[in-house]
Amino acid sequence: MMKTYMIILIVIGSLALAVGLFFLVRALKRSSDKAARQSSKLKKQMTSNIAHELRTPVTSIRGYLETLIACPDMAPEKKQAFIEKAYNQTLRLSELISDMSLLSKMEERSSKLHKEEIDLYDIAVEVFDEFEEKIAEKGNVVENNLEPGTVLIANRTLVYTIIRNLVENTLKYAGEGLTMHLECYSTIEKYCYLTYYDTGSGVPQEHLEKVFERFYRIEEGRTRDVGGSGLGLSIVRNAVKFHGGDIRVINRQWGGLQFFFSLRRQAD
C-alpha cells in the first residue's frame, strides 16, 4: 500500500512538474513574442523617424539646387545665399548620419568600443575650448569644477560626447547670459557621480521624461531651427549606460536644467 501511494505521489508530482513547465514555457513564449512584437514596432517607428529626419534636409537641398538650376541669371548675392543654405543642410545631414551611426555602434557593437584611462577634467576643458566663441557670444559663464586627475577607465570619444552634447544643448536652447556648471560631487566605491546644469530657461515639466527619446522635440521644428540631429540627449543616455551609469534631469528651482549622471570609474 505504501509503495502504491509513493508511486501515485511520484506520478502526481511528475504531472504537476510537467504542467508547470508547460505553462512556464508558454508564458516565456508569450513574453518572447510580445518582446519581439514590441521590438519590431520600435524598429518600424525608428525607421519611420529616420526616414522623416533624412527627408527634411534632402528635400531642402534639392529645392535650393533646383532653384539655382532653373534661375541661371539669379543675382550673385542671392545665388550665394542659396548655396550657403544648401551647404548648411548638408552639414545637418552629415551630423544626423554620424549620430545615428554612433547610436548603432553603442547598441550593436558595444564590445568593440575601446576603453582607456582618461581624465574627465581634461576632456571638459577640451569641450569648453571647442565652444569658446559661442559661449562668449552668448555671454555665458563656465564653471568647470572638476578636479584635475579625475580619472576613469572609459571610452574617450563617448565621454567627450556626453559633455559636448550637454554643453551644446545649453547653447542651443537655454538662452543667454547664464552659468554652465560641471562638477563631480561624489566618488563612492566604483562610481563617479556628476552633475551638469545651466541657469537658463529650463523645460516644461511635462516634457522632462521624454527629453532623452530619439528625435523628441519640445516644440515642432525647434531642433531644426537651431540645427542638430535631434539625437543629442539620446546619445548622452546611451553613452552613460554604456559606462554602467544612470542619468536623470530636473528643472532647477532657480531656473535651468540640471542633469545628474554616474560613470563607472573602472572597467567591468
NORUR-V496870 format. One record per helix or strand of 3 or more residues. SS is the DSSP state (H for helix, E for strand). FROM is the first residue (numbers start at 1). TO is the last residue. If there is no record, write none. Layout:
BEGIN
ss: {SS	SS}
from: {FROM	FROM}
to: {TO	TO}
END
This chain:
BEGIN
ss: {H	H	H	E	H	H	E	E	H	E	E	H	H	H	E	E}
from: {2	76	110	116	120	132	141	151	156	179	191	205	222	232	247	257}
to: {70	108	112	119	130	138	144	154	173	188	198	210	226	242	251	264}
END
